Structure formats: structure tokens, C-alpha cells
Amino acid sequence: MTIFNTVEEHNAHLKNEGLACYDKSFTLNFRDRKKNFFEVSYGTHGQCTQNPYFSTSAGTLNHVRSDYNIGGQAQERVLKNRKLISFYKKWDAMHLKVLTIEEYKELENDINTLKESIPYIESRSFNDIVKFDREISK
């Protein structure tokens, strides 16, 4: 793996290869149900030292929302929302993979469909997720 001096240099290389670059980075947390979240992200780590990759994870907040009871690769254990389960099953094969531009566009369309009916927050911050969960639970 080549280590790039700048993100721009790395992005240019990825675009030349037909891959979705760090310009496409995002993190979303969908609320599956009270205290349960499904994270979807792309290109959030290692901008000069590794290629961007797609990932998902799931977590359940503890009773007082001070930590996670369950977290990480717990999608099959945590998720109950049929739309999120369907999304997870479709995209699980791409976990930790660099997406082509075409794959990224399909991912974007699938995410936009989820956004239409499932509450979400554009953050991976634990405090933001807890605050979001409390607001929706009122």
C-alpha cells in the first residue's frame, strides 16, 4: 500500500482507479428502535495511510445510556427493523471493502431510501447518539 502525502493526492489516485474516494466519506447512525443503533460509514479513517472502506456496526445502549451493552459486529443480534436488516444483508459482503463509484452510487440510493422512513443522525459521537435517542424517546 502506498502512503500518500496528502488526502488530495490519495483521492486523485482513487478516482483514477474508478474507486469512491475520501470526498465521499460519511457516518450515519440509524435508530433501529429505542436504545438501538445501526451505523453505516465510508472512508472515515486513515486518509493518507489506507484506502477508504465501507463498514456497518450495531449497538445497544445500556439502561441509563452511559455505555453500550452490545456493540460492534452485532447487527444480526441487535437489528429488528426489517429495512435495516435488508440493507445489512445486501451490503454485508462489501464490509471493509473499497467501493467502486458505481457501488457507491447504489449505496447512496439505498441510504436515501432508509433516510425517508428511519430516524438517523450524521454522527458517530456517543454523546450525540445518546442525546438523539433521548429526544426521539420523548
VOBA-1610 file (N, C-alpha, C; in pm, whole numbers, padded with zeros to 5 digits, always signed):
BEGIN
Met+00084-00118+00000Met+00000+00000+00000Met+00088+00124+00000Thr+00057+00212-00087Thr+00129+00340-00095Thr+00079+00433+00014Ile+00170+00504+00077Ile+00133+00608+00173Ile+00143+00741+00098Phe+00032+00814+00100Phe+00025+00940+00028Phe+00058+01057+00121Asn+00112+01164+00064Asn+00147+01282+00142Asn+00025+01366+00178Thr-00076+01366+00090Thr-00196+01444+00115Thr-00320+01363+00080Val-00431+01402+00137Val-00560+01339+00105Val-00592+01364-00042Glu-00562+01483-00090Glu-00590+01517-00231Glu-00516+01423-00326Glu-00391+01394-00293Glu-00311+01302-00374Glu-00374+01163-00374His-00416+01119-00257His-00479+00987-00244His-00612+00984-00320Asn-00693+01090-00305Asn-00821+01097-00376Asn-00801+01090-00528Ala-00702+01161-00579Ala-00673+01159-00722Ala-00639+01018-00768His-00559+00948-00691His-00523+00809-00723His-00648+00719-00724Leu-00732+00733-00622Leu-00854+00651-00613Leu-00948+00679-00730Lys-00968+00806-00761Lys-01056+00843-00873Lys-01004+00785-01004Asn-00874+00789-01021Asn-00811+00733-01141Asn-00836+00583-01152Glu-00849+00518-01038Glu-00875+00373-01034Glu-01025+00340-01042Gly-01110+00445-01046Gly-01255+00423-01053Gly-01317+00388-00920Leu-01252+00431-00812Leu-01298+00399-00677Leu-01354+00523-00607Ala-01449+00502-00518Ala-01504+00611-00437Ala-01395+00657-00340Cys-01371+00785-00336Cys-01259+00838-00259Cys-01307+00900-00127Tyr-01213+00963-00057Tyr-01244+01023+00072Tyr-01338+01142+00062Asp-01355+01198-00058Asp-01456+01304-00076Asp-01595+01251-00044Lys-01611+01121-00048Lys-01741+01056-00027Lys-01760+01008+00117Ser-01671+01047+00208Ser-01677+01000+00347Ser-01805+01042+00418Phe-01857+00952+00500Phe-01974+00983+00582Phe-01986+00883+00696Thr-02061+00921+00797Thr-02103+00831+00904Thr-02247+00865+00937Leu-02332+00764+00938Leu-02472+00780+00977Leu-02505+00676+01083Asn-02587+00715+01178Asn-02640+00620+01275Asn-02791+00622+01265Phe-02847+00509+01222Phe-02992+00493+01213Phe-03044+00436+01345Arg-03154+00489+01390Arg-03215+00440+01514Arg-03306+00322+01479Asp-03264+00204+01514Asp-03341+00082+01489Asp-03467+00083+01575Arg-03449+00115+01700Arg-03557+00131+01798Arg-03492+00193+01921Lys-03568+00219+02024Lys-03516+00283+02144Lys-03387+00213+02190Lys-03282+00293+02204Lys-03150+00250+02254Lys-03074+00157+02160Asn-03121+00141+02036Asn-03055+00052+01940Asn-03022+00129+01813Phe-02896+00120+01771Phe-02849+00196+01656Phe-02772+00109+01558Phe-02780+00150+01432Phe-02711+00084+01322Phe-02625+00188+01252Glu-02494+00171+01260Glu-02401+00267+01200Glu-02359+00221+01060Val-02361+00315+00967Val-02316+00292+00830Val-02212+00399+00801Ser-02096+00359+00753Ser-01992+00459+00725Ser-01909+00420+00604Tyr-01842+00521+00551Tyr-01748+00500+00441Tyr-01635+00602+00455Gly-01512+00553+00446Gly-01396+00640+00439Gly-01372+00731+00558Thr-01385+00678+00677Thr-01372+00764+00795Thr-01238+00753+00866His-01146+00669+00817His-01017+00650+00885His-00901+00647+00786Gly-00785+00688+00829Gly-00659+00665+00759Gly-00645+00730+00623Gln-00680+00854+00611Gln-00689+00918+00481Gln-00560+00918+00398Cys-00447+00914+00459Cys-00322+00910+00382Cys-00254+00774+00389Thr-00297+00690+00480Thr-00226+00564+00502Thr-00302+00439+00458Gln-00432+00452+00428Gln-00508+00335+00382Gln-00623+00381+00294Asn-00673+00288+00215Asn-00787+00319+00130Asn-00914+00333+00213Pro-01010+00413+00165Pro-01138+00422+00236Pro-01210+00288+00226Tyr-01297+00261+00320Tyr-01373+00136+00313Tyr-01512+00158+00371Phe-01601+00068+00330Phe-01739+00068+00376Phe-01747-00019+00502Ser-01829+00023+00598Ser-01850-00061+00715Ser-01986-00034+00779Thr-02032-00134+00851Thr-02152-00119+00934Thr-02122-00180+01070Ser-02199-00135+01168Ser-02192-00194+01302Ser-02326-00164+01369Ala-02348-00226+01482Ala-02473-00203+01555Ala-02443-00200+01705Gly-02529-00131+01777Gly-02509-00122+01921Gly-02638-00099+01996Thr-02637-00144+02121Thr-02749-00124+02213Thr-02697-00049+02334Leu-02759+00063+02365Leu-02722+00140+02483Leu-02770+00069+02609Asn-02695+00085+02720Asn-02740+00026+02845Asn-02860+00103+02899His-02914+00056+03011His-03038+00110+03067His-03034+00262+03089Val-02922+00313+03139Val-02912+00456+03169Val-02842+00535+03058Arg-02812+00469+02948Arg-02747+00530+02831Arg-02608+00587+02866Ser-02534+00519+02951Ser-02400+00565+02987Ser-02291+00489+02910Asp-02330+00383+02840Asp-02235+00300+02766Asp-02316+00206+02677Tyr-02245+00130+02596Tyr-02310+00027+02516Tyr-02311-00105+02592Asn-02424-00174+02589Asn-02431-00312+02640Asn-02374-00407+02536Ile-02410-00380+02412Ile-02367-00462+02298Ile-02317-00364+02193Gly-02211-00398+02123Gly-02164-00310+02018Gly-02067-00380+01924Gly-02053-00323+01806Gly-01961-00377+01707Gly-02034-00456+01601Gln-01979-00570+01567Gln-02039-00654+01463Gln-02153-00738+01523Ala-02255-00666+01569Ala-02369-00729+01638Ala-02499-00707+01562Gln-02491-00682+01431Gln-02608-00649+01353Gln-02714-00759+01361Glu-02674-00883+01347Glu-02771-00993+01348Glu-02836-01009+01485Arg-02767-00969+01586Arg-02819-00980+01722Arg-02906-00860+01761Val-02871-00742+01710Val-02934-00618+01754Val-03051-00573+01666Leu-03033-00581+01535Leu-03132-00521+01444Leu-03266-00594+01444Lys-03373-00513+01448Lys-03511-00565+01440Lys-03587-00503+01323Asn-03549-00381+01282Asn-03617-00312+01173Asn-03589-00387+01042Arg-03696-00428+00973Arg-03680-00508+00851Arg-03601-00436+00742Lys-03621-00306+00731Lys-03548-00230+00628Lys-03398-00227+00658Leu-03363-00211+00784Leu-03221-00210+00821Leu-03160-00349+00805Ile-03235-00452+00840Ile-03186-00589+00823Ile-03162-00618+00675Ser-03255-00578+00591Ser-03242-00599+00447Ser-03119-00525+00392Phe-03100-00400+00435Phe-02984-00322+00394Phe-02856-00393+00438Tyr-02852-00434+00563Tyr-02733-00502+00618Tyr-02701-00628+00537Lys-02802-00709+00511Lys-02778-00835+00437Lys-02729-00807+00295Lys-02783-00704+00232Lys-02740-00671+00097Lys-02594-00624+00094Trp-02555-00541+00189Trp-02425-00476+00185Trp-02317-00544+00269Asp-02351-00646+00346Asp-02252-00710+00434Asp-02132-00765+00357Ala-02154-00812+00235Ala-02043-00867+00156Ala-01939-00760+00122Met-01978-00632+00132Met-01886-00522+00100Met-01818-00465+00225His-01844-00525+00340His-01785-00477+00466His-01632-00473+00454Leu-01575-00359+00489Leu-01431-00333+00487Leu-01371-00333+00347Lys-01453-00309+00247Lys-01405-00304+00109Lys-01412-00161+00055Val-01323-00130-00037Val-01329-00005-00111Val-01439-00021-00215Leu-01525+00079-00229Leu-01634+00071-00325Leu-01596+00139-00456Thr-01644+00080-00564Thr-01631+00149-00692Thr-01728+00266-00692Ile-01713+00355-00787Ile-01804+00469-00795Ile-01946+00421-00818Glu-01965+00318-00899Glu-02099+00263-00925Glu-02159+00202-00798Glu-02078+00128-00723Glu-02126+00069-00597Glu-02162+00179-00498Tyr-02080+00282-00494Tyr-02108+00393-00402Tyr-02241+00460-00437Lys-02267+00480-00564Lys-02394+00541-00606Lys-02513+00454-00564Glu-02500+00324-00578Glu-02606+00232-00535Glu-02623+00240-00383Leu-02512+00243-00310Leu-02517+00257-00165Leu-02588+00386-00127Glu-02553+00494-00192Glu-02614+00624-00166Glu-02766+00619-00187Asn-02809+00555-00295Asn-02953+00540-00321Asn-03021+00459-00212Asp-02958+00351-00171Asp-03016+00266-00065Asp-03024+00343+00067Ile-02922+00421+00098Ile-02922+00500+00221Ile-03031+00606+00215Asn-03045+00672+00101Asn-03151+00773+00088Asn-03289+00714+00107Thr-03309+00591+00064Thr-03436+00521+00087Thr-03457+00499+00237Leu-03353+00458+00308Leu-03364+00439+00454Leu-03395+00571+00524Lys-03331+00677+00479Lys-03349+00809+00542Lys-03494+00858+00535Glu-03568+00810+00436Glu-03707+00853+00419Glu-03797+00806+00532Ser-03761+00694+00597Ser-03852+00638+00696Ser-03790+00602+00831Ile-03659+00614+00842Ile-03593+00574+00968Ile-03516+00693+01023Pro-03538+00728+01151Pro-03464+00839+01210Pro-03313+00810+01210Tyr-03234+00915+01183Tyr-03089+00897+01178Tyr-03020+01025+01222Ile-02894+01010+01254Ile-02810+01123+01291Ile-02678+01107+01216Glu-02624+01217+01166Glu-02497+01215+01094Glu-02384+01237+01192Ser-02362+01137+01274Ser-02257+01145+01377Ser-02226+01006+01427Arg-02103+00989+01474Arg-02067+00865+01543Arg-02033+00894+01690Ser-02048+01020+01729Ser-02021+01060+01866Ser-02121+00994+01962Phe-02069+00928+02064Phe-02155+00862+02163Phe-02252+00963+02224Asn-02201+01080+02263Asn-02288+01180+02327Asn-02398+01227+02233Asp-02367+01246+02105Asp-02469+01286+02008Asp-02576+01177+01992Ile-02533+01053+01989Ile-02627+00941+01974Ile-02719+00932+02095Val-02665+00946+02215Val-02746+00942+02337Val-02847+01057+02337Lys-02801+01176+02305Lys-02891+01292+02300Lys-03002+01270+02197Phe-02967+01221+02081Phe-03063+01192+01975Phe-03166+01088+02022Asp-03120+00982+02085Asp-03209+00878+02134Asp-03306+00933+02239Arg-03254+01014+02328Arg-03341+01075+02432Arg-03447+01166+02370Glu-03407+01247+02272Glu-03502+01338+02207Glu-03615+01262+02138Ile-03580+01157+02068Ile-03681+01080+01997Ile-03769+01000+02093Ser-03714+00962+02206Ser-03789+00879+02302Ser-03893+00958+02382Lys-03888+01090+02373Lys-03983+01174+02450Lys-04125+01154+02400
//
